[in-house]
């Protein structure tokens, strides 16, 4: 399973949307179940799955899926 597939699986599981497609412009406003708690759950699952630890500034800077892609790449995760 590629890193992108792992990331998609995390989003789908946390948001309970098995058909969710991740696009860079996708935001929480676009997905019914994506509230602040789900956002934190996504971050925690990604940290566990990819062995990274984000700081608060990183966490607050994520506005859409594309921002999260860039952040992961900054931490050395190839997507």
Backbone as JSON, one array per atom type, in Angstrom:
{
  "sequence": "XXXXXXXXXXXXXXXXXXXXXXXXXXXXXXXXXXXXXXXXXXXXXXXXXXXXXXXXXXXXXXXXXXXXXXXXXXXXXXX",
  "N": [[0.86, -1.18, 0.0], [0.64, 2.13, -0.92], [1.91, 5.31, 0.34], [0.08, 7.34, -0.21], [-2.26, 5.88, -0.54], [-2.54, 4.91, 2.05], [-2.98, 7.33, 3.4], [-5.39, 8.19, 2.25], [-7.02, 6.12, 3.15], [-7.04, 6.62, 5.9], [-8.41, 9.11, 6.05], [-10.89, 8.3, 4.94], [-11.73, 6.37, 6.8], [-11.82, 7.79, 9.3], [-13.62, 9.85, 8.68], [-15.77, 8.4, 7.95], [-16.5, 7.9, 5.31], [-16.48, 5.95, 2.83], [-16.08, 6.23, 0.08], [-14.74, 8.55, -0.34], [-12.87, 10.94, -2.11], [-9.68, 12.22, -2.18], [-8.72, 15.43, -2.82], [-6.58, 18.17, -3.56], [-7.87, 20.65, -3.02], [-9.92, 20.05, -1.29], [-11.82, 20.66, 1.63], [-12.78, 20.87, 5.13], [-15.32, 21.91, 5.12], [-16.45, 20.77, 2.93], [-17.19, 18.19, 3.55], [-19.48, 16.35, 5.34], [-19.06, 14.99, 7.91], [-16.7, 16.05, 8.84], [-15.54, 17.55, 11.31], [-14.09, 19.53, 14.02], [-13.14, 17.62, 15.85], [-12.86, 15.34, 14.25], [-10.86, 16.31, 12.6], [-8.68, 16.46, 14.36], [-8.48, 13.73, 14.94], [-7.73, 12.72, 12.44], [-5.19, 13.9, 12.17], [-3.83, 12.71, 14.36], [-3.95, 9.98, 13.67], [-2.47, 10.02, 11.29], [0.02, 10.84, 12.26], [0.68, 8.56, 13.79], [0.64, 6.5, 11.84], [2.57, 7.31, 9.97], [4.78, 7.92, 11.45], [5.5, 10.51, 12.28], [5.65, 13.71, 13.96], [3.75, 16.4, 14.48], [3.97, 19.94, 15.04], [2.25, 22.51, 16.91], [1.92, 24.82, 15.29], [2.09, 23.73, 12.73], [-0.19, 22.13, 12.73], [-2.23, 24.05, 12.94], [-1.97, 25.36, 10.54], [-3.05, 23.88, 8.52], [-5.32, 24.03, 6.07], [-6.6, 22.83, 4.01], [-6.74, 19.73, 2.12], [-4.59, 19.75, 0.36], [-2.73, 21.43, 1.67], [-2.09, 19.71, 3.74], [-0.9, 17.6, 2.34], [1.44, 18.91, 1.46], [2.62, 19.49, 3.93], [3.14, 16.92, 4.95], [5.03, 16.1, 3.06], [7.07, 17.9, 3.63], [7.9, 16.83, 6.01], [9.17, 14.62, 5.13], [7.66, 12.53, 4.08], [6.84, 10.66, 1.37], [4.5, 11.12, -1.16]],
  "CA": [[0.0, 0.0, 0.0], [1.43, 3.36, -1.02], [1.62, 6.32, 1.36], [-1.15, 8.04, -0.59], [-3.37, 4.97, -0.23], [-2.67, 4.93, 3.51], [-3.57, 8.6, 3.78], [-6.8, 8.14, 1.82], [-7.71, 5.19, 4.05], [-7.24, 7.32, 7.17], [-9.5, 10.07, 5.86], [-12.14, 7.57, 4.73], [-12.13, 5.73, 8.05], [-12.19, 8.79, 10.31], [-14.8, 10.6, 8.25], [-16.83, 7.44, 7.63], [-16.87, 8.14, 3.9], [-15.67, 4.96, 2.11], [-15.83, 6.61, -1.32], [-14.15, 9.9, -0.37], [-11.69, 11.15, -2.95], [-8.88, 13.34, -1.69], [-8.23, 16.39, -3.8], [-5.89, 19.23, -2.82], [-8.74, 21.76, -2.63], [-10.93, 19.56, -0.36], [-11.78, 21.22, 2.98], [-13.76, 20.34, 6.08], [-16.65, 22.39, 4.72], [-16.94, 19.93, 1.84], [-17.5, 16.85, 4.05], [-20.4, 16.45, 6.49], [-18.54, 14.49, 9.18], [-15.37, 16.6, 9.11], [-15.57, 18.62, 12.3], [-12.79, 19.73, 14.66], [-12.71, 16.36, 16.44], [-12.39, 14.5, 13.14], [-9.59, 16.9, 12.15], [-7.67, 16.01, 15.32], [-8.33, 12.29, 14.75], [-6.95, 12.53, 11.21], [-3.8, 14.26, 12.48], [-3.27, 11.69, 15.25], [-3.77, 8.75, 12.9], [-1.37, 10.23, 10.35], [1.26, 10.81, 13.06], [0.95, 7.15, 14.13], [0.87, 5.68, 10.64], [3.76, 7.74, 9.23], [5.9, 8.13, 12.37], [5.87, 11.93, 12.35], [5.01, 14.44, 15.04], [3.55, 17.78, 14.06], [3.87, 20.91, 16.13], [0.97, 23.23, 16.9], [1.86, 25.71, 14.13], [1.77, 22.88, 11.59], [-1.58, 21.72, 12.89], [-3.1, 25.2, 12.69], [-1.78, 25.85, 9.18], [-3.73, 23.01, 7.57], [-6.61, 24.58, 5.66], [-7.22, 21.91, 3.05], [-5.97, 18.51, 1.94], [-3.34, 20.12, -0.3], [-1.81, 21.88, 2.72], [-1.65, 18.53, 4.48], [0.05, 16.92, 1.45], [2.71, 19.66, 1.52], [3.18, 19.31, 5.27], [3.71, 15.58, 5.02], [6.24, 16.08, 2.24], [8.09, 18.62, 4.41], [8.35, 15.9, 7.03], [9.85, 13.51, 4.48], [6.74, 11.48, 3.64], [6.6, 10.74, -0.07], [3.12, 10.8, -1.54]],
  "C": [[0.9, 1.24, 0.0], [1.06, 4.32, 0.12], [0.32, 7.07, 1.05], [-2.36, 7.17, -0.27], [-3.61, 4.91, 1.28], [-3.36, 6.2, 3.98], [-5.06, 8.64, 3.42], [-7.59, 7.24, 2.77], [-7.98, 5.84, 5.4], [-8.41, 8.29, 7.06], [-10.84, 9.35, 5.74], [-12.65, 6.95, 6.03], [-12.61, 6.74, 9.09], [-13.48, 9.51, 9.94], [-16.0, 9.72, 7.9], [-17.41, 7.68, 6.24], [-16.03, 7.2, 3.03], [-15.34, 5.32, 0.66], [-15.16, 7.98, -1.45], [-12.92, 9.94, -1.26], [-10.97, 12.38, -2.44], [-8.37, 14.17, -2.85], [-7.6, 17.53, -3.03], [-6.82, 20.33, -2.3], [-9.83, 21.35, -1.62], [-10.74, 20.14, 1.04], [-12.83, 20.57, 3.85], [-15.18, 20.77, 5.71], [-17.29, 21.53, 3.64], [-17.44, 18.56, 2.3], [-18.31, 16.95, 5.34], [-19.76, 16.09, 7.83], [-17.22, 15.12, 9.61], [-15.5, 17.82, 10.02], [-14.2, 18.72, 12.97], [-12.26, 18.44, 15.29], [-12.17, 15.42, 15.36], [-11.05, 15.0, 12.63], [-8.45, 16.42, 13.05], [-7.42, 14.51, 15.14], [-7.5, 11.98, 13.5], [-5.48, 12.79, 11.5], [-3.14, 13.17, 13.32], [-3.01, 10.39, 14.49], [-2.61, 8.86, 11.91], [-0.03, 10.2, 11.1], [1.65, 9.36, 13.39], [1.4, 6.37, 12.91], [2.2, 6.02, 9.95], [4.95, 8.06, 10.13], [6.4, 9.56, 12.4], [5.16, 12.56, 13.54], [4.94, 15.91, 14.64], [3.56, 18.7, 15.26], [2.58, 21.72, 15.94], [0.84, 24.14, 15.68], [1.51, 24.92, 12.86], [0.28, 22.55, 11.58], [-2.53, 22.85, 12.51], [-3.04, 25.69, 11.25], [-2.52, 25.02, 8.13], [-5.13, 23.55, 7.27], [-7.37, 23.68, 4.69], [-6.3, 20.69, 2.88], [-4.62, 18.81, 1.27], [-2.3, 20.62, 0.69], [-1.24, 20.69, 3.48], [-0.66, 17.71, 3.65], [1.43, 17.59, 1.56], [3.4, 19.48, 2.86], [3.82, 17.94, 5.4], [5.01, 15.48, 4.21], [7.38, 16.82, 2.93], [8.69, 17.73, 5.49], [8.96, 14.63, 6.44], [8.98, 12.35, 4.05], [6.48, 11.68, 2.16], [5.18, 10.31, -0.38], [3.03, 10.53, -3.04]]
}
